[in-house]
Amino acid sequence: MADAPLLSVDGLTAGYNGVPAIRDLSLDVRAGEVVALLGPNGAGKTTSLLAMVGLVPLLGGEVRVLGAPLGRRRPHQLARNGVLLVPDDRGLFPSLSIREHMRLAARTRDTRREQEVLERFPALLDLGSRRAGLLSGGEQQMLAIAKALLARPKVLIVDEMSLGLAPKIVQDLLPMIGRLARADGIGVVLVEQHIELALQVADRGVVVNHGRAVLAEDAAALLADRDLVEEAYFGAG
Ligand code: ATP
């Protein structure tokens, strides 16, 4: 079925030492769609993402990737199936240059593909030999996404890309993710603290609070009813 979800999360319950940090989360992501996972600090957002890539074990529910259960597959096996996590620390090596990161990330040496991907991030194009540690926060985030794109992902799971970035930079980066998703047919799940900006880019939003999904709606509906979102966000749960 053309419209089948790339990633399907059904009743996901996951946590640490057998204690759930997130319970009963469900969401679907199809090609070209962006789903924003919103919620206050400690709500269980990162745990949800980690569980989606098998880095935190499921205590209940199911994650299906291209229709097949995640089961015991490890993150590197998932990456081979096209599901990639971009962690909030961006996973970069400060002493390696942009080009070196791209080379490391490419599974086979393919300079044309590296160039193609870099061309989508004009801000990085002229900085190929600059070390990641010397890049601005926004440039580092672009490199983290560029690196992920090299693997031609079907699903990108992006944890708080705006962490530590000025709001003005986030205003550019989030729409860029939306454009990438739509242009390449990539499904994106992103965790964001910038509620409004995230909902402007997303197709759907899910608000988690106190380890539970308390609201799941079309992004446009959530944008139109900020009271509903705030109640979900700040409510006692
Ligand atoms: P933030 O926005 O602050 O990053 P979050 O919504 O991503 O928060 P999580 O990081 O998923 O929330 O944390 C959810 C709960 O799980 C918190 O109570 C946190 O203390 C707990 N937790 C997170 N990581 C671990 C861990 N490795 N071991 C035990 N408990 C953890």
Boltz pocket constraint, residues with backbone or C-beta under 6 A from the ligand:
constraints:
  - pocket:
      binder: B
      contacts: [[A, 16], [A, 21], [A, 39], [A, 40], [A, 41], [A, 42], [A, 43], [A, 44], [A, 45], [A, 46], [A, 47], [A, 48]]
      max_distance: 6.0
